[in-house]
Amino acid sequence: MASLTVLLRHSGKWNDEGNYIDFSIEGILIKEYASFNDLVCSISNQMGINLSTNTIKIQYNVEGNRTPMEIHNDMGYKVYVKLKKENREFGMYPLCITTMEKELISGDGLNQGDIVQIDEAVQMYDSDTDYTLAIELANSGETIGVFELHKDLIISKTNQKEVMAGQVYKDKATLKEVINNYAIAQRFQFRVDRSNAVSYALICISEDCDWRFKASSINKSELFKVREFNDNHTCPLKDKVYEQQQASSSLISGIIRTKLTNHKRKYTPRDIIDDVKSDLGVDVSYMLAWRAKEKVMNFLRGEPVDSYKKLPGYLYTMDKTYPGSHIRMEKSSKNEFMYVYISLYAFIRGFDHCRPIVVVDGSHLKSYYTGTFVSASTLDGAGHILPLAYGVIDSENDVAWTWFFEQFKIAYGVRENMCIVSDRNESIIKSVSRVYPDLPHCACIWHLWNNVYKKFKKSHAKLSEIYFSMAKTYTQTEFDSLMEKVEKVDIRVKEYLELAGYEKWARLYAPVNKGWTMTSNIAESINATLVSARELPIYDFLEEVRKMFGPCNCSNRKEATQTYKTLGRKYQKMLEVNETMCTRMTMNTGKYMLLLRLYACDNDYNGIQVVPSTEYLHTVNDGGRNYTVCLLERKCVCGRFQIDELPCPHAWAVLKSKFLMPEEYCSSYYKPSTIVMTYDVPVYPLPDKNDWNIPEHIA
């Protein structure tokens, strides 16, 4: 464990300016994961301070603050360590030590009038000890001497390293954890001689060994006092170093807790085994490590079942924070959770300014009660993902998907040229046909090809490139040529693709313009981003999804407002590529050029022949092949102008010959002004949970 060097200043005084002056100096080493009590012990040992008769005040200066900071508990120690780690110079953040004499309590016993003095002493050593424990100790009727009170007090933390007779622990559980930790550190085993509600006795696992430990309740309260402790082992060394059985899941969970606070961190039971071996020198089983991780997860995030109880209040707060949203939860007849659906108002408004192509997909949750995360999304005019809806269902079955699409239809209705894109899940196919009987449902070309691969493995390698070219082609001639190649390799693949329906996967046959949305990749990207969050309980998971979409909404709006390009980022790049292709086009300069020049009707732009027929209709000769471009209908025989809704290289040639601006012939979906409107409504943060005002009938 790494140590930090700390400069001590002592025997000085504080002046009116908040500076510590006229001091002497010492130096100590502190450990990152030690406690406040450890710091007190290190300082007292170095300076020779008797803590039975004195107490120390630990302070340090922070730049820009005249009032010194005081370290008086574990949290203060952690803050100081963090500052030191950021600047490890020996002279930075020196600790200023003030020594004070304690007020001794006279007499052999305590009465009610001494409670205040007990509380002050307890708080001096352990800020987390409950006030009620001090009262319980005082009212227990047991005699406690002056020395014993100030030295031992009530121990409430399990990181206590020293064990001795006379110590008082806040309860039996804390005592057990401390003694387990002690046995591991000292490399020996013990066995329980007696254990019940009021006593706890241990002996060494080796026979005829003198090691003994006895503790019992103080006057049958929760407080446990160590009555006898013989720490002298008379057994052979070999009997003390067996595999440590005292490494309990509770002890391990305390060690690994900080490493699991971030759900995105991959921390497996195997990692836990390695860390426990490194930190404690103890071998633990996989199952023990797994149980320790489960304890930490439940401690950090609560029991999985409790997460469902939070949903009504959470959804109610979302509905109030985002008015106009469509948020629904479906319960069974037994009042049990079934499904949840969320479409925030920001998404609903944004969809009006995007091409109406909806991609849906599902992925399995990995929490205790599992379930399936489902989402619907689309692309904005810059090529960014715009989430439309998300939720959780029990599984990808007909009833659940139908319910999801019914909620989606309520939220978004039906738009002209709307289309659903998904994998070949049968439940999705059935549900879309029920809820949207007149809407085209297209297949993700990647998932369709995976089906081809499973059915016709031998032909996969030869046909993969041909298939994807065929799916993306713009012209009938090219499609037919590629299909002939498929037929020659394996006619069964051709028949399978015909049976699937060309209109489901081929851009050329699509009943609506899908643009570049031919796969379910955008939904897969959402699933991949949430891969670690899918292990969280449902409430925490849904909140992670909401928090992921909020910053994306903000950054996409910012990008659109700050762009000086003609189009959104993705389509601006495509437009520039088409212009580059236009300038590189070549042509044959044979008889065709001579014929054009004889009739003096050619318009030569950088070697590309652009021949007008009307004001809007032109012929472009590219490499000896003629392409007809119609600016009025925004079409070209190459197919790209009308499908991409961007000027293709041939349209670029016409526009340049006529000195026209290309943005006038681009889809309005791609323009920054439209993208800004897509994100016009921000995703505001939810109020702090302490400020939620949940009606009783909702809770």
KAGI-V877482 format. One record per residue. N is the residue number from 1. RES is the residue in one small letter. PHI is phi in whole degrees, -180 to 180 (NA if undefined). PSI is psi as a letter, one per 20 degrees, with the letter a starting at -180 (* if undefined). NEAR is the number of other C-alpha atoms within 10 Angstrom. Layout:
# KAGI-V877482
N	RES	PHI	PSI	NEAR
N	RES	PHI	PSI	NEAR
This chain:
# KAGI-V877482
1	m	NA	p	6
2	a	-69	q	8
3	s	-115	q	13
4	l	-116	p	15
5	t	-87	p	17
6	v	-129	p	21
7	l	-89	p	17
8	l	-104	p	23
9	r	-116	p	23
10	h	-146	r	19
11	s	61	k	14
12	g	-113	b	15
13	k	-151	q	15
14	w	-94	p	14
15	n	-93	a	10
16	d	-68	h	7
17	e	-85	j	8
18	g	79	k	13
19	n	-109	q	14
20	y	-93	o	21
21	i	-126	r	14
22	d	54	l	11
23	f	-111	r	14
24	s	-107	r	11
25	i	-128	q	15
26	e	-141	r	14
27	g	-139	q	16
28	i	-137	r	17
29	l	-109	p	14
30	i	-123	q	17
31	k	-105	q	14
32	e	-60	g	17
33	y	-102	k	13
34	a	-81	a	15
35	s	-118	r	20
36	f	-61	g	20
37	n	-61	h	18
38	d	-63	h	18
39	l	-63	g	19
40	v	-59	g	19
41	c	-63	g	16
42	s	-63	g	15
43	i	-67	g	22
44	s	-65	h	18
45	n	-66	g	13
46	q	-68	h	12
47	m	-97	i	16
48	g	70	k	10
49	i	-92	p	16
50	n	-87	o	13
51	l	-74	i	18
52	s	-76	h	16
53	t	-120	i	14
54	n	-133	q	15
55	t	-129	q	21
56	i	-123	q	20
57	k	-112	p	15
58	i	-111	o	21
59	q	-136	r	20
60	y	-156	q	20
61	n	-95	q	19
62	v	-115	p	13
63	e	-56	p	8
64	g	88	j	6
65	n	-130	o	9
66	r	-74	h	12
67	t	-82	p	14
68	p	-69	q	17
69	m	-81	q	15
70	e	-114	p	16
71	i	-98	o	20
72	h	-133	j	20
73	n	-157	a	17
74	d	-66	h	18
75	m	-64	g	13
76	g	-61	h	14
77	y	-65	g	20
78	k	-64	g	17
79	v	-61	g	11
80	y	-64	g	18
81	v	-61	g	20
82	k	-62	g	11
83	l	-63	g	13
84	k	-65	h	19
85	k	-66	h	12
86	e	-76	h	8
87	n	-144	n	12
88	r	-86	j	14
89	e	-59	q	13
90	f	-59	h	15
91	g	-85	i	13
92	m	-83	p	16
93	y	51	l	20
94	p	-65	q	19
95	l	-90	p	26
96	c	-102	o	27
97	i	-107	p	23
98	t	-114	p	16
99	t	-100	p	15
100	m	-132	q	12
101	e	-79	q	12
102	k	-82	q	14
103	e	-87	o	12
104	l	-79	q	14
105	i	-101	p	16
106	s	-87	r	9
107	g	101	r	10
108	d	-89	i	10
109	g	-133	a	14
110	l	-124	q	21
111	n	-127	a	11
112	q	-61	h	9
113	g	-70	i	9
114	d	-91	i	13
115	i	-61	h	18
116	v	-63	g	13
117	q	-66	h	13
118	i	-62	g	21
119	d	-62	g	17
120	e	-63	g	13
121	a	-67	g	20
122	v	-62	g	23
123	q	-64	h	18
124	m	-64	h	16
125	y	-102	h	21
126	d	-151	o	19
127	s	-71	i	16
128	d	-93	i	13
129	t	-72	p	18
130	d	-69	q	15
131	y	-62	h	16
132	t	-65	h	10
133	l	-68	h	20
134	a	-65	g	24
135	i	-62	g	17
136	e	-63	h	17
137	l	-65	g	24
138	a	-68	h	20
139	n	-88	j	15
140	s	-73	i	16
141	g	87	j	13
142	e	-91	p	13
143	t	-75	p	12
144	i	-129	p	16
145	g	-76	r	14
146	v	-61	g	16
147	f	-60	g	13
148	e	-65	h	13
149	l	-62	g	19
150	h	-78	h	23
151	k	-86	h	15
152	d	-112	g	17
153	l	53	b	24
154	i	-113	o	26
155	i	-91	p	24
156	s	-119	i	21
157	k	-107	q	16
158	t	-85	i	18
159	n	-90	j	19
160	q	-61	p	18
161	k	-97	h	11
162	e	-92	p	9
163	v	-123	p	15
164	m	-154	r	14
165	a	-63	q	15
166	g	98	i	19
167	q	-65	q	21
168	v	-118	p	25
169	y	-109	q	27
170	k	-67	h	24
171	d	-164	r	18
172	k	-68	h	22
173	a	-60	g	13
174	t	-63	g	19
175	l	-59	g	26
176	k	-63	g	16
177	e	-64	g	21
178	v	-64	g	22
179	i	-69	h	20
180	n	-62	g	21
181	n	-63	h	22
182	y	-63	g	18
183	a	-64	h	18
184	i	-66	g	19
185	a	-63	h	13
186	q	-91	i	10
187	r	60	l	17
188	f	-147	r	23
189	q	-118	q	20
190	f	-129	r	20
191	r	-133	q	13
192	v	-79	p	12
193	d	-91	h	13
194	r	-156	p	11
195	s	-152	p	14
196	n	-152	a	10
197	a	-65	h	11
198	v	-121	i	16
199	s	-147	q	17
200	y	-152	o	21
201	a	-125	p	19
202	l	-128	q	18
203	i	-136	r	20
204	c	-65	q	23
205	i	-69	h	17
206	s	-84	p	19
207	e	-68	q	11
208	d	63	k	11
209	c	-95	q	15
210	d	-81	i	15
211	w	-62	p	19
212	r	-141	q	17
213	f	-143	p	23
214	k	-135	p	19
215	a	-142	q	24
216	s	-150	r	23
217	s	-70	q	22
218	i	-88	o	20
219	n	53	k	15
220	k	62	k	12
221	s	-90	a	17
222	e	-73	h	19
223	l	-66	p	24
224	f	-119	p	27
225	k	-117	p	24
226	v	-76	o	22
227	r	-89	h	16
228	e	-147	p	16
229	f	-149	o	17
230	n	-103	o	13
231	d	-91	j	13
232	n	-93	o	10
233	h	-87	p	16
234	t	-107	j	13
235	c	-84	q	16
236	p	-62	q	10
237	l	-59	h	11
238	k	-63	h	9
239	d	-78	i	14
240	k	-94	i	19
241	v	-114	k	13
242	y	-63	r	12
243	e	-55	p	14
244	q	-74	o	19
245	q	-87	i	16
246	q	-82	i	21
247	a	-77	n	21
248	s	-79	r	17
249	s	-65	h	20
250	s	-65	g	15
251	l	-64	g	18
252	i	-64	g	24
253	s	-61	h	22
254	g	-65	h	16
255	i	-74	h	18
256	i	-96	i	18
257	r	-56	g	16
258	t	-65	h	11
259	k	-84	i	13
260	l	-116	j	17
261	t	-67	h	13
262	n	-93	o	10
263	h	-67	i	14
264	k	-78	i	12
265	r	-79	p	10
266	k	-84	o	10
267	y	-136	n	14
268	t	-90	r	13
269	p	-55	h	17
270	r	-65	h	14
271	d	-64	h	13
272	i	-64	g	24
273	i	-57	g	20
274	d	-65	g	15
275	d	-69	h	17
276	v	-65	h	18
277	k	-64	g	13
278	s	-71	g	11
279	d	-81	g	10
280	l	-111	i	15
281	g	70	k	14
282	v	-121	p	19
283	d	-92	p	16
284	v	-124	q	22
285	s	-80	r	11
286	y	-62	g	15
287	m	-64	h	13
288	l	-65	g	18
289	a	-65	h	25
290	w	-64	g	17
291	r	-64	h	17
292	a	-63	g	23
293	k	-64	g	24
294	e	-61	g	15
295	k	-63	g	19
296	v	-65	g	23
297	m	-61	g	20
298	n	-68	h	12
299	f	-67	g	12
300	l	-76	h	13
301	r	-121	j	15
302	g	83	r	13
303	e	-67	q	15
304	p	-55	h	17
305	v	-66	h	12
306	d	-67	h	13
307	s	-63	h	16
308	y	-69	h	16
309	k	-67	h	13
310	k	-80	i	14
311	l	-61	g	20
312	p	-56	g	16
313	g	-66	h	19
314	y	-65	g	20
315	l	-67	h	20
316	y	-63	g	18
317	t	-66	h	18
318	m	-62	g	20
319	d	-63	h	18
320	k	-76	h	11
321	t	-76	h	16
322	y	-119	m	20
323	p	-60	q	11
324	g	94	i	15
325	s	-76	r	19
326	h	-117	o	19
327	i	-126	p	21
328	r	-138	q	17
329	m	-129	p	15
330	e	-104	p	14
331	k	-120	q	11
332	s	-81	r	9
333	s	-64	h	7
334	k	-92	j	6
335	n	65	k	8
336	e	-106	q	10
337	f	-64	p	16
338	m	-122	f	15
339	y	-139	q	21
340	v	-140	q	23
341	y	-133	p	23
342	i	-137	p	25
343	s	-127	o	24
344	l	-74	q	25
345	y	-59	h	21
346	a	-61	h	24
347	f	-71	g	25
348	i	-62	g	20
349	r	-67	h	19
350	g	-67	h	22
351	f	-62	h	24
352	d	-62	i	15
353	h	-112	j	20
354	c	-125	q	21
355	r	-61	p	24
356	p	-77	l	21
357	i	-108	o	26
358	v	-111	p	24
359	v	-105	p	28
360	v	-121	q	24
361	d	-164	r	24
362	g	-134	q	24
363	s	-147	q	21
364	h	-75	p	19
365	l	-85	q	25
366	k	-116	j	16
367	s	-76	a	15
368	y	-59	g	13
369	y	-97	j	11
370	t	50	c	18
371	g	104	a	20
372	t	-131	p	20
373	f	-85	p	25
374	v	-123	q	23
375	s	-147	q	25
376	a	-129	p	27
377	s	-152	r	23
378	t	-147	a	24
379	l	-110	p	21
380	d	-86	a	25
381	g	-73	i	28
382	a	-108	j	22
383	g	88	j	15
384	h	-87	q	17
385	i	-77	p	19
386	l	-112	o	25
387	p	-68	q	27
388	l	-112	g	25
389	a	-157	q	23
390	y	-153	r	24
391	g	-178	a	21
392	v	-132	p	26
393	i	-125	r	25
394	d	-71	g	19
395	s	-166	r	20
396	e	-82	m	21
397	n	-114	r	15
398	d	-60	g	15
399	v	-65	g	15
400	a	-66	g	20
401	w	-65	h	23
402	t	-61	g	21
403	w	-61	g	18
404	f	-62	g	26
405	f	-69	h	20
406	e	-64	g	17
407	q	-66	h	21
408	f	-63	g	21
409	k	-67	h	13
410	i	-62	g	10
411	a	-73	g	21
412	y	-116	i	17
413	g	67	b	10
414	v	-128	p	15
415	r	-107	q	12
416	e	-64	p	9
417	n	63	k	14
418	m	-78	q	18
419	c	-151	q	23
420	i	-106	p	21
421	v	-120	p	28
422	s	-157	r	24
423	d	-76	a	20
424	r	-93	k	16
425	n	-62	p	14
426	e	-65	h	11
427	s	-66	h	16
428	i	-66	g	27
429	i	-59	g	20
430	k	-65	g	17
431	s	-66	g	21
432	v	-63	g	20
433	s	-65	h	15
434	r	-80	g	13
435	v	-83	h	18
436	y	-124	m	18
437	p	-65	h	11
438	d	-103	j	12
439	l	-101	p	18
440	p	-68	q	18
441	h	-122	o	24
442	c	-103	q	28
443	a	-97	q	24
444	c	-65	p	20
445	i	-65	h	24
446	w	-71	g	16
447	h	-66	h	16
448	l	-64	h	17
449	w	-69	h	17
450	n	-61	h	14
451	n	-65	h	14
452	v	-63	g	19
453	y	-62	g	17
454	k	-68	h	10
455	k	-85	h	14
456	f	-131	m	13
457	k	-62	h	11
458	k	-66	h	12
459	s	-93	i	16
460	h	-59	g	19
461	a	-62	h	10
462	k	-75	h	13
463	l	-103	i	21
464	s	-57	g	16
465	e	-64	h	10
466	i	-64	g	15
467	y	-62	g	23
468	f	-68	h	15
469	s	-66	h	15
470	m	-67	h	23
471	a	-66	h	19
472	k	-100	i	16
473	t	-65	q	19
474	y	-105	i	22
475	t	-122	q	16
476	q	-67	h	14
477	t	-60	g	9
478	e	-68	h	12
479	f	-62	g	19
480	d	-64	h	12
481	s	-64	g	11
482	l	-70	h	18
483	m	-66	h	18
484	e	-62	h	12
485	k	-65	h	16
486	v	-62	g	22
487	e	-62	h	14
488	k	-68	h	9
489	v	-77	g	16
490	d	-161	o	16
491	i	-64	h	13
492	r	-65	h	15
493	v	-67	g	21
494	k	-60	g	18
495	e	-65	h	13
496	y	-65	g	13
497	l	-68	h	18
498	e	-65	g	12
499	l	-66	h	9
500	a	-66	h	14
501	g	96	o	14
502	y	-57	h	15
503	e	-66	i	17
504	k	-80	h	22
505	w	-134	h	25
506	a	-91	p	23
507	r	-60	h	24
508	l	-61	h	20
509	y	-98	i	16
510	a	-61	p	16
511	p	-70	i	16
512	v	-131	r	19
513	n	-80	o	20
514	k	-85	i	21
515	g	62	c	14
516	w	-102	j	13
517	t	-89	n	20
518	m	-118	i	22
519	t	-130	r	20
520	s	-99	k	23
521	n	-61	h	16
522	i	-67	h	21
523	a	-71	h	23
524	e	-63	h	17
525	s	-65	g	12
526	i	-62	g	20
527	n	-62	g	20
528	a	-66	h	13
529	t	-65	h	12
530	l	-98	j	19
531	v	-59	g	15
532	s	-79	h	17
533	a	-67	h	22
534	r	-69	i	26
535	e	-89	i	18
536	l	-78	q	21
537	p	-59	q	25
538	i	-60	g	26
539	y	-63	g	18
540	d	-64	h	18
541	f	-64	g	21
542	l	-62	h	23
543	e	-69	h	13
544	e	-63	h	15
545	v	-63	g	17
546	r	-61	g	18
547	k	-68	h	15
548	m	-73	g	14
549	f	-74	h	16
550	g	-60	g	15
551	p	-61	h	15
552	c	-63	g	17
553	n	-59	g	23
554	c	-67	g	16
555	s	-67	h	12
556	n	-68	h	19
557	r	-65	g	20
558	k	-64	g	13
559	e	-62	g	16
560	a	-67	h	24
561	t	-74	h	14
562	q	-103	j	10
563	t	-84	q	12
564	y	-115	j	10
565	k	-86	r	12
566	t	-70	h	17
567	l	-129	r	26
568	g	-63	r	24
569	r	-53	g	19
570	k	-62	g	14
571	y	-81	h	22
572	q	-65	g	19
573	k	-63	g	13
574	m	-64	g	16
575	l	-63	g	22
576	e	-68	h	13
577	v	-64	g	13
578	n	-63	h	20
579	e	-66	g	20
580	t	-62	g	13
581	m	-63	h	15
582	c	-63	g	22
583	t	-71	i	15
584	r	-95	i	13
585	m	-65	q	16
586	t	-120	r	15
587	m	-146	q	15
588	n	-79	p	15
589	t	-108	k	12
590	g	-86	c	9
591	k	-63	h	9
592	y	-64	g	13
593	m	-66	g	16
594	l	-62	g	12
595	l	-64	g	12
596	l	-64	h	14
597	r	-72	h	12
598	l	-62	h	9
599	y	-94	j	8
600	a	52	l	9
601	c	-123	j	13
602	d	-96	q	17
603	n	-124	o	18
604	d	-89	o	14
605	y	-114	o	14
606	n	53	k	13
607	g	87	j	16
608	i	-103	p	24
609	q	-84	o	28
610	v	-114	o	28
611	v	-115	o	20
612	p	-79	q	17
613	s	-109	g	12
614	t	-136	a	8
615	e	-63	h	10
616	y	-109	i	13
617	l	-104	p	18
618	h	-137	q	23
619	t	-112	p	20
620	v	-116	p	24
621	n	-94	o	23
622	d	-121	o	20
623	g	63	k	13
624	g	89	i	15
625	r	-113	p	10
626	n	-91	p	17
627	y	-125	p	17
628	t	-93	p	20
629	v	-117	p	28
630	c	-115	o	21
631	l	-70	h	18
632	l	-64	g	10
633	e	-95	i	12
634	r	56	l	20
635	k	-133	q	21
636	c	-142	q	24
637	v	-66	i	15
638	c	-74	i	19
639	g	91	i	17
640	r	-76	h	20
641	f	-58	g	25
642	q	-80	h	22
643	i	-84	g	20
644	d	-77	i	19
645	e	58	k	20
646	l	-138	q	25
647	p	-60	p	30
648	c	-75	r	26
649	p	-56	h	26
650	h	-72	g	29
651	a	-65	h	30
652	w	-59	g	24
653	a	-61	g	28
654	v	-66	g	28
655	l	-61	g	17
656	k	-69	h	15
657	s	-67	h	17
658	k	-104	j	12
659	f	57	l	9
660	l	-102	q	12
661	m	-84	p	12
662	p	-70	h	16
663	e	-63	h	16
664	e	-69	i	11
665	y	-115	k	19
666	c	-108	q	21
667	s	-60	q	17
668	s	-66	h	18
669	y	-60	h	21
670	y	-86	i	26
671	k	-84	q	21
672	p	-55	h	24
673	s	-62	h	16
674	t	-72	g	22
675	i	-64	h	26
676	v	-60	g	20
677	m	-67	h	18
678	t	-60	h	27
679	y	-112	k	25
680	d	-63	h	16
681	v	-100	o	19
682	p	-78	r	16
683	v	-95	n	21
684	y	-70	q	14
685	p	-70	q	13
686	l	-74	q	17
687	p	-64	q	11
688	d	-58	q	7
689	k	-58	h	10
690	n	-67	i	6
691	d	-99	j	9
692	w	-67	p	13
693	n	-115	n	11
694	i	-96	p	13
695	p	-60	q	9
696	e	-62	h	7
697	h	-70	h	7
698	i	-78	g	11
699	a	-63	*	13
